Amino acid sequence: MISLEKSAEDAVNGRYVAGRRSTLVSIVVNVVLTVLQVVTGFLAGSQALIADGVHSLSDLVADFVVLFAAQQSRNPADADHQYGHQRFETAASLALGATLLVVGVGMLVTALLKLQTPSGPQVHLAALWVALATLVSKELLFRYMLGVAERVRSSMLVANAWHARSDAVSSLVVAFGIVGNLLGFHLLDPIAALFVGLMIVRTGWVFFWRALNDLMDKAVSVEESQAIRSTLLGTPGVFGVHDLRTRKMGDMILVDVHLELDGNQTVIAGHAIALLARQRVMQGHHVLDVMTHVDPVQQDGAETAAR
């Protein structure tokens, strides 16, 4: 039992260190890009580049939210949070999604107002170079952050990584809009800003809805549930499994299950089997805890009468 708890603690600490390092890298990149995009956007007269700079600014806010949530989720269980604080990460994902939604809607409104002007000024060539530099930087940042997130299995870090990818895609759209503007199609710049806003709204809604479902105790996938069931059934002494229920606790899983054991054996023997089943699940899956209920059955499968 102690080794299981120590292993879980080491995993949490490892996830925190890796996540903090990747988020600090993201903060540095986003500070530089935000200043570069917004300043260049104003000087070069590019509405799309300014919109992309605001997007980078929202990334910066998201990075600080991630750092705060990662720190809070490390706190051990206490009297008020007896299952731990892992759901701080889910709450952070919800906040990230809401932030993206607000930013995206604001950018849509600004772009639509800009489109009401039949013509606009030509964008300076410097805006294109900044958009291309942002595209490359964000794509490299995405690949780095996603690699870290998948290695430590953090949905919050995955959400933050895809936030960076959405920036890379939006920078590509911005670059096309600026090129169109330079070729004489001045309205392509605000049209590019409009597409960026739509992409941000979509990404924000996906993250918001996913986190909301996790906070409402949505079960894990059918594949993950079947894998946990198979691990339980593979435990020596377990004849059957029923009423298997799962729910997310941050990036971990809480499991409740009824185990069918030989009703003729002692309570001590049954307890040892249930303990082994719990240990196997926690070692083989991303599970925080397993609550087991023992149902006595005959070896032919007929349940014994409870006494």
N, C-alpha and C positions, 0 to 999 in steps of 0.2 A: 504493500500500500504506500509506504514511504517513497519507494523508488518511482512509483507512478506519479505521485505528487511532485517529486523533484524533477522528473522528466517533463511534466506539464509546465512547471515554473521555468525551466531552462528554455523550453520552446517559446513561452511568452516573452521572455527577456530577449531571445534571439530575434523574434519578430519585431520587437520594439526597436532594437539597435539598427537592424537592417532598414526598417521603415523610416526611422528618424534620419538616417544617412541619406536615403534617396529623396526624402522630402526637403532636406536642407539644400541638396543639389538643385531641386526644382525651384526653390525660393530664389536662389542666386540667378538662375536662368530667367525666371519670370520678372525679377526686378529690372534686369538689364533690358529685356525685350519690351516691357511695358513702357519704360522711359523712351526707348528708341522709337517704338511705333507711334506713340501719342505725339511726341515732339515732331517727328518727321511727317506724320499725317497732317498736323496743323500747318507746317511750313510748306509741304508739297501740295496741300489742298486735296487730300484723299480722304473722303468720308469712310471708305471701306477700311483703310489702314487704321484710322482712329477707332473704328468699331472693333477691329482685331486687337488693338491695344487695350480696349476696355475688357475684352475677353481674357487677355493675359493678366489684367488686374484682378479679374475674378478668380483666375488660377492662383494668384498670390494669396488672396483671401482664403481660398480652399486649402492651400498648403498649411496655413496657420491653424485652421480648423482641424486638419488631420493631425498635426503635431499635438494639439491639445487633447484630442480624443485618444490618441495612442498612449499618451501619458496617463490619462484617467483610467483607461481600460486595463492597465497593469495593476491597479490597486487590488489587493486581496479582498475576499468576501468579508463583510462586516455585518453588524446587527441590522442595518437598514437595507443592505444589498447582499442577501445570503447566498445568492448564486454567482456573486462576483460582479464585475463592472464591464464585462465584454460588450454589452450593448451600447456603450458609449460610441463604439465604432459604427454600429448600425445607425445611431442617431446622427453621427457625423456624415454618413453617406446620405441620409435624408436631408441634412442641411446643405450638402453639396448640390444635390439635385434641385432643391428649392432656389439656391443661389443662381444656378444656371438658368432656371426658368425665368427668374426676375430679370437677369441680365439679357437673356434672349428676347424677351418681350419688349424691353426698353430699346434694344437695337432695332427690332422690327418697326417700332413706332417712328424712330428717328429716320430710318431708311425710307419708309413710306412718305414721310413729310418731305424728304429730299427729292423723291421721285415726282412730286408735284411741280417741281421746277423743270420746264421743258429743256433747258440747256444749262450747262455748268462749265466751270473753268477746266482747263486741261491740267491734269496731274503732272507733277514733276517726276522725272525719271528716277530720282532718288527713292521715291516710294516703292518702286518695283524692286530695287535691290534690297531694301529693308524687308519687304514681303517674302522674297526668296530666302534671305538669311533666316527669317523667322520660321519658314517652312522646314528648312534643314535642321535647325536647332530643336524645334518641337518634335520632329520625327525621331531624332536621336534620343531626346529626353524620354519620349514614349517607350521606345524599345528598352531603354535602361530601366525605367520604373516598372514596366510590365514584367520584366525578367525577375526583378526583386519581389514584386507582389505575388507572382506565381510560385516562387521558391518558398516564401513564408506563408502562402495561402491566406492572404488578407484581402477580403472583398473591398474594404475601404481603400486600400492602396491600389487595387485594380481599378476602382472608380476614378481615383485621382490620375492614374496612368492614362485611362481613356479620355479623361478631361484634356490631357496634353495632346492626345491624338486628334481630338476634335479641333484643337487649335491648329494642328498641322494641316488638316483638311480645309479649315476656314482660310488659312494663309494661302493655300493653293487657289481657292476661289477668289480671294482678294487679288492675287497676282494676275489672274485672268481678267478681272475687272479693270485693273490698272492698265494692262496691255491694251484692252479695248478702248479705254479712255485716251491713251496715247495715240491710238490710230484714228481718233476723231469721234468715237462713239462715247460721248461724255456721260451718258446715263448708265453705262455699264458699271461705273464705280459704285453708285448707290444700289444698283441691282445686286452687285456682289455683296454689299453690306447686308442686303435683305436675305440672301441665301445663307450668309453666316449666321444671322439671327435665327433662321429656321432650324439650322443644324444644332445650334446651342439649345433651343427649346426642346427639340426631340431628345437630345442627350440628357438634358436635365430631367425630363419626364421619365425616362427609362430608369435612371438612378433613384429618383424620388419614389416611384411606384414599387421598385424592388425592395428598397429599404422599408417602406411602409408595410409591405407584406411580411417581412421578417419580424418587424415589431409586433405584428398581429399573430405571431406564432405559426407562420406558415411551415408546413412540413418540408423536409428535404426532398430531393428528387426521388422518383421511383427506383432509379438505378442505385442510388446511395442507400435507400431503405432496404432494398433486396440484398445488397452487399452486407449490411449489418445483420440481417436475418440469417444469411448463410454462415456468418461468423458465429452467431449464437447456436445455430443448429449443429455446427461442427464441434461444439464443446462436448467432451465425453460426459455422459450422464444426462444430457438434455434430449428428451424424446420429442418435444414439439415446442412451438413458439406461437403465441397469439397475442392480440391486442398490442401490437408493436406501434408505438407512437413516437414521433420525433418533432422537434422544434429547434429553431436557431437561437443561439445565444452569442451574438456577435458573429464571429467566424467559426465558432464551435457549435456542437450539436448536443442537445439534451435528449436522452432516450428513456422511455418508459416501456416496460415489456413484461408479459407473463410467461414464465418458463414452466413447462410440464416436466416434472421429475418423478422418479419412482416413489410412490406413496408408501412403500414398505420399508424404506431406509430411514435412518435416524435423522433428526433435525440437524445435527452437526454435519452429517454427510451432505444433506441437501443444501445447507448454507455454504459449504465449501464449493459445491458445483456452481451455485449462483455467483459466488465471488469470482470463480475462475472465468465464468462467462462474461462478467462485467470487465474483468481485467483484459481479456482477449479483445473485446470491442474497443476499449479505450486505447489499447496499444496498436490496433490495426486500423483505426478510423480516427477522423478529426472530431472526437467526442469528448466533451467536458465531463459528463457524468452519466451513469446508467442506474435507473431505479428499477429493481427487479421485484416481481411478485411470484412466489412459488406456488404452483398448482399441483397437488399430488395426483398421480394417475397410476393405473396398473400398467405393467409392461405391454399389455395388449392394447393400451390406449384408452381404456375405460377409466373415467375419473372416479376416484374413491370418495366415499362419503366424508364430508368434513366433520370432525369431532371437536 
